Structure formats: C-alpha cells, structure tokens
Amino acid sequence: MLNGGWVAGRKGTPGEYVPRDGYDAEFESMLGSLDARPRIVIDRERRVLWHSESAERLLTPPVPVRLDGGRLSADAAASAGLLSDFVQGIADHCESLLIRGENRRHWAMMVAWCVAESRDEICVLLNLSVPHRGVEESGLSRALRLTAAESRVLDEFARLYTPREIADRMQVSLSTVRSHLKQIHAKAGVETAVQLSQLVRGYCSC
C-alpha cells in the first residue's frame, strides 16, 4: 500500500497510520508516481513528521540510516554530522547525499527538498543498497520457482551478505549455501553474482 503513511502525534500523543496524506501528494508531484522506496518528511532538527508505510521496515540494519526515537539518524558519528549539515542546508532545489555504513558495504542515497508550503518541512526520498521488497513479497520467488530455503538464501544475498555470513545467519553449512546459490543461478538463467544481484534489484525495488 503506497497511498498512506504514519503521521507524528500532536503534543506527545502517539502517531497513527492514515489512508492518505498531503505529504504523499507532495512526493507524487515531485516524482510523477509513488513506488516502494522509503519516503519521510522531517523538520530541520531531523524530527520525523511523517513517513511512508515501508520506511520503518526498510530503515533497519544493515542500512546506515534509520528512524530512531522519532528522528532520522545515521549509524556512524561522521555520517550523523554530514546528515545534520545536509538537512540544515536544503533550500529550494533538490539536494542529494550519500551515507555509507560503518562497514562500507551498505549505503543510502538521500534526495531531499523543501515542502512547497513550508521551508521547515523537508521531504526525503531514500534509495538503498538493499532491495525495497523481499523475494517473496515481490513475487520473484514464485517467478523463479524457488524453494523456501532458496528464497531465504536469495534474500540474504540481496542484502549483500557473503555466502559464509549467510551460512552463519541460517545456521547451515557453507556448502549448503553454495548449493542453493548454484540452483538459484540456474533457475534465474544467470552466470555471475553481479547478474543475479542486478536481477534481484530490478525485480524487488519497484
């Protein structure tokens, strides 16, 4: 569901999910259409005023930015300073910032602009190093006729974990993971990890 989002509560009251909000219209007018990428509206202090339904689910480790205590934050001290300066400097035009994770493997590309009616409300669109939808949710698992284990391996692969890390996370042997990846490559009709990564991102980021 793309046409909705979470709105911050007034005077300390809990936030709530609403079917549709003016902020969605702001994003739609800028982008032309809405997709699964996280969308957030913050103030100059990075307090979250609104976010799309997918934002909380997607902005979790290993992604280097997240919603933390009602604020948009970065996972490294250096990145936090960059993020704060970036938000303070946003004016009339779209601005972009690349935030890298502490392990340098993951990143978030932020595109931000001021809401038309208020220079203190900032729209933030995030492109992430991980797909915006899972293998099951996107339908890729069904399209490739993957087993449950193969789907789990491909989800972990899409989040840039190495075969050894996947084995540790799934508590299986490295040879089992490699066997699953070999089957996934065959079912997807690709020969390299780069080709498989491109397929997953293309299918799961819409």
N, C-alpha and C positions, 0 to 999 in steps of 0.2 A: 504494500500500500504506500503510494508515493504522495498522495494528496493529504498530508496531515503532518502533525509534529507535536512535540512537547513544548508547552509554554510555561515559563517560570511563574511561580505563585507570587501573589502580591503580599507585601508586608510579612514575609516569612511563611506564608501558607504554602502547602505542598504544590508542586507543579501538577499539570494534568495534560493528558493527551486529547487533542482536539481534531475533529474530522478534517478541517481545512482552516488555513490561517492566511492572513495577508502577507506574511513572510514567504510562504510558498509562491504566491503570485509575484513577489519581488524576484525570486530566483528564476521563475519561469520567464519573466520579461527579459532577464539578462541572458539566459541560456537558450531560450526558444522552446525547451521542453525539460521535463524532470526525469532523472534516472536514479540509480541506486547509490550514487555517491553521497557520502555524508554531507549534510547542509546544516550550518549552525549560524545563529545570529548572536553576537556578543556586543558588550559595550567597550569603552576604551580601557577599562580595567580587566578585560577578558572575562567578565561575568557573563554566563550563558543566559540569554533572554529567551531563546527558542532553539530547538534542534529537531531535525527530521527523525522519523521513527528508527531509521537504520543507524544513526550516529552512535548511540551508546553501545550497540552491539559490535560495531566495527572499530571503534576507537579504544581498543584494548591491546595489551602486549601481544605481539612484538611491535605493533605500530607505535611510533615515537611521540605521538600526541594523543591526549585523552581528555575526557571530561572528568575533572577531579574536584569534588567539593563545590560544584556549581560554577567552576571556571574551566576555560580551555587552557591546558597546560602541556608542557613538553617534558620528556623523561630525563633530560640532561640539563645541568645548570647552564652550560653555554647556550644551549638551544632555547632555554627559558628566557634568557636575556635577549636573544635575537627575536623571539616571538613577541615579547613585550614592546621592543622598539618598533617592530613591524606594525603592530596594531596601532601604536600611537601615531605612526607616520602615514596611515592610509588617508587619502584625500578624495578627490573627485573621480580618479581613474582607477581601473583595476590594477592591483599590485599582486606580485607573486613572491612566495618564499618557500625554499626547500629546507625541510627539517630532516636531519639524518639521525638515526638511532645511535645509541652508545656503541652497538656492535658494528655499525656502519653498513649492515646488510639491509636494514629496513629504512624506509623514508616516507615522508608525507609531503606532497606538493600542495601548498595552500594558495588559493586565489581569493582575493578579498576586495570588497568595495563598500562604500557607504550606502545605506538605505536612502532612497530618493528624498524622503521627507525628513530625515534626521542624520546629521553628520556624526552623531554619537552612537548610532546603531550600525554595526558592521556585519555584512553578510560574508560568510566564509564557506567556500566550496573546497572539499579535500579530495585529491587523487592520491591513492595509497599504493604501497608496494605489494599489498595483498589484494586478491580479488574482493569485490564488494558483495559477492554472493558465494555460498558454498557449492560444492559439486552436486549435492543432492538438490538443493533449493533451485539452482539454475537449470536443472534438467540434463546437465552434461553426463551425470552418472547413468541416467536412463538411455540417453542417446548412444553412449558407448557400451551399454550393457555390462557395466562394472558390477562386480560382487561388492558386498558390504565392506570387506577388508580392502579391496582395491580402491573403493571410494574414499575410505579413511586415509589411505596412503596418498592418494592424489590431493586430497585437501591439505594434508601436511606438506606435501611437495610444493603446492601453490603458495604456502606461507613461508617458503624459502628455507625450510628445514632440510638438512642433509640426510642422506639415507641412514647414517648412523644415529642421528638425532631422532629421526622418525622411529627407528627400531627401539630406542630408549623410551620414547613417549608412548609407543604402543605396547611396550614390553614383549617384543618378539625379537627373533634373531635378525641380524643384518642380512643374511642370505634370504630370509623370508621377504623382507622389504624389497630386496633387489629382484626377487622372483615376481613380486606384484608389479613392480615398475616395468619389468620386461613385458608382462602381459598387458599392462596399460598402454605402453608404446605400440604394441601390436594392434590392439583394439582401436587406438586412435589413428593408426596409419602414419605415425611419425617415427623418425630415426634418432633424433637427438633430444636432450633435455631442454635445449633452447626452443626447439619446435613445440615440444609439449607445453612448456611454460607459456608460449605465445598463444597456443590453442586455449589453454585454461583462462588466461586473462581476457582474451577476446570473447569467450563464451560466458564467463562468470562476472564480468564487470559492467554489464549492461543493466 
